Amino acid sequence: MSSKAQTREKDYERGLRIADSRKAIGLSQDELAHRVGIGRQAISAIENGGDFKTQTLDNLAIVLGVSVDFIMYGKNEENSELLSEAMDVLSDMDELQIRQCLAMMKAMKSVSVGK
């Protein structure tokens, strides 16, 4: 008898990469959760290998200054210096400015993908 809901295995290594990245930039789980736009318990679950939405993944990558590939697969950062610089700029902005930058980046990404 099969269940409708498939049980997914937790990805503990991914959670560890997220936790290590968070600690490397000096953020608590509460601070990361606030910047990503989710609750602290959700961050805790993610760092313990739990699943999350694509939007959360995108926001985590931006806030942590790492690539989506790094979070998901542990691939090395080619643009880590640029991402770090961008994170420094974003960390000095208020929420509205960050949301505006995020919208602009998504628009730029969709234009470059369409080429």
N, C-alpha and C positions, 0 to 999 in steps of 0.2 A: 504494500500500500504506500503510495507516494504522497507526500505532503505538497500542498499548493505552494507554500512558501519554501523556497530553497534556502538551506542554511549555508551561509558563506563562511569560509575560514577567515579568521582575522589575519591581517597583515602586520605582524608585530614589528618587522623591520621598517616598514613605511612609517609606522607610529613613532619609532625611535628616531628616524630621520627628522620628523616634524618636531619632536620634543628637543632634540639636539640643536636644531636650527633656531628654535624659540629661545632656548637658553643662551645660545651664542650671541644673540642680539639683546639679551638682558630683559626679556619679557616674561611676566608671570602668565599662567594659564588664563587668569582673568583679563589681563591686558590684551593678550592675543585674541581671546574670544570677542572682546569689545571691538577690536580693530577689524576682525573678520566678519562680525555681524551675527555671531551665534552665541549660545550660552557656554559658560565655563564647563558644565557637565558634558556638553557635546565635544569640546576640545579634549577633555579627559578621555572620553570614549574613543576619539580619533587617535590620540596618542597611545591608546591601548589596543590599536589595531582595527578599530571599527571603521565602517564605511561612512561615506559622506557624499553630498551632492557635488556635481561638477562646478557649480558656482562657488561652493565652499573651497574646492580645490584651487580654483583660479584666485580667490581672495587670499588663501593661505600662501600661495606662491608669491603674490605681490607683497604681502605684509612681511613674510620671512625673507624676501629678497633672493629667492631661489626659483628654479624652473619647475614647471609641472612634471617634466621628465625626472628631475631629481627627486621630487616627492614620491612619485609613483614607482620609479625603477632604480633610483640611486645613481643615475647617470651623472658624470662629472659636469661641472659648470664651465662652459666656455666663456660666458659673459658675466661671470661672477663679480668682476670689478665694476662693470656697468650697472648691474643689478644692485650692488651695494650702494653705489652712488645715488641711484634712483630711490632706494629705500631711505637714505638719509634725507633726501628732499621731501619725500612723502611723509616722513615721521614728523616734520615741522608743520604740516598742513592740518587744517581742521577737517571734520568729516565731509562737509560739502565740497571742499576743494579736492579731497581724495576721490569722492564719487565722480566729480567732473573729470578728473584725470583718468579714472578708470573707464569712463564712457568714451573719452577721446582715444585711449589706447585700443579699446575694442573696435572702434570705428576704423582706426588705422590698420588694425590687424585684418579686418574684413576686407578692406580695400586691397591690401597687399596679397591676400590669399586669392582674390579674384583676378589677379594679373596673370 
